Amino acid sequence: MRAAFIEELGSPDAIKYGELPSPLVGPTDVLVDVFATTVNPVDTFVRSGAFRTPVPFPFVISRDLVGTVAQVGPGAAGFAVGDRVWCNSLGHDGRQGAAAEQAVVSADRLYRLPEGVDPQTAVAVVHPGATAYLALFTHGRLRTGDTVVVVGAGGNVGSALTVFASQAGARVIAVASARDADYCRSVGAHEVFDYRDPALFDKIRAASPGGVDVYLDTAGVNDLANSVGLLARRGRVVLLAGARSTPVLPAGQLYMNDCSVVGFVISHATTAELAEAADAVTRMLRSGRLRPRATEVMPLSAAADAHRRLEGGEWHGRRVVLRTAATDTGPSDSTDYRQAALLANSERFI
């Protein structure tokens, strides 16, 4: 099979595209013919070694996939050849990744793709969608009627947080770039504030006189000195980014108000937590409420370029979908495929 893989940790230049042996199917595994995968920031962290996790070389990169079941292990109940499926937890903790024409997935990490859902749409949202669900409900303990602040609401995880929170009956205050204000409102934000505004925290405080119940930071700013002061009694701060941040924690305010600060990465989620999130993501996909803001499609052979461009900050609010050679019929030239992908995927999904 053809795959995007690395033989050592390093920069995007370490990514190779070529032939690898097809993976072997264990008793509780499912072999999937991969339609597409994506590029997530965490994929770049694993590739570079910034996120330490077992990496068996040669190591296939990426964690998300949509595809079709090709073979089912004797103990992998619930799946049949031909089923459309998805996964968002490969490429970590010793598991080979998804950036290949075939991937082996443990049956307890594989989920059915609903009929009528476009696979390209699905693969773009399953990772940010599941991250948002677990951040809100498992770690943020969201309740109906809560006031929620989402920092970085114009991004992929931030917009998914906004969708899930508003659908759950929370009041969402979005913090984002001014150019993203209309988009944030369209996905459920009740109010939007510019993250550059020097009066930002005063405006959030005025907009939430009862205090903020859940404060989620997807941007890695992690300004605990100000955010903890916004919290209602027993309010929760959930940190989802900013691995190198070292904020000042106002511990007195925190404990005197029964509040908490929680860190969360989806890579540490249990299979039970992932399955619960998958149910929620599947429902939202089926209803059409969870969609990517925009996508750009590239061939799997361009994985190294995709990593470079992601690390360069090129894709604001856009999800990159890598199609396998078996499904990609577009241009393969490095200039042509970019132009073709932009033309074919310029629609904004709101």
Secondary structure as UniProt FT lines:
FT   STRAND          2..6
FT   HELIX           12..14
FT   STRAND          16..19
FT   TURN            27..28
FT   STRAND          29..38
FT   HELIX           41..48
FT   STRAND          59..60
FT   STRAND          65..72
FT   TURN            74..75
FT   TURN            77..78
FT   TURN            81..82
FT   STRAND          84..87
FT   TURN            93..94
FT   STRAND          102..106
FT   HELIX           107..109
FT   STRAND          111..112
FT   TURN            115..116
FT   HELIX           119..133
FT   HELIX           134..139
FT   TURN            144..145
FT   STRAND          147..151
FT   TURN            152..154
FT   HELIX           156..167
FT   TURN            168..169
FT   STRAND          171..176
FT   HELIX           178..180
FT   HELIX           181..186
FT   TURN            187..188
FT   STRAND          191..194
FT   TURN            195..196
FT   TURN            198..199
FT   HELIX           200..207
FT   TURN            209..210
FT   STRAND          212..217
FT   HELIX           224..227
FT   HELIX           228..230
FT   STRAND          231..239
FT   TURN            243..244
FT   HELIX           251..256
FT   TURN            257..258
FT   STRAND          260..263
FT   HELIX           266..268
FT   HELIX           271..287
FT   STRAND          295..299
FT   HELIX           300..302
FT   HELIX           303..311
FT   TURN            312..313
FT   STRAND          319..323
FT   TURN            325..327
FT   TURN            334..335
FT   HELIX           336..344
//
